[in-house]
Amino acid sequence: MGIVLKALGDETRRRILEMLKDRDMTAGEIAEHFDITKFSISHHLNILKQAGLVLDERKGQNIYYSINTSVMEDTLEWFMNIMNVKNEEES
């Protein structure tokens, strides 16, 4: 879970995930929305891939990135469980 939290701890990576919730995108399409180098975008995408939050699929000449919904669901469930434990302790 630590690598997932690290990946989610960065605003750029959170913005990338927000963009990917609407549709699959290439690194170039993602980079168009940021004022940083394509190398930096690739670095962020690699961290998201290592965390299992993003999947990549080659389609012809391009690689498309998409959200790995099962990992996102697991992460959300983990957060909800933590919040429930905290709320129960405060009661």
Salt bridges, closest charged atoms under 4 A:
ASP10 OD2 - HIS44 ND1 3.69
GLU18 OE1 - LYS21 NZ 3.22
GLU29 OE1 - ARG23 NH1 3.66
ASP56 OD2 - LYS49 NZ 2.98
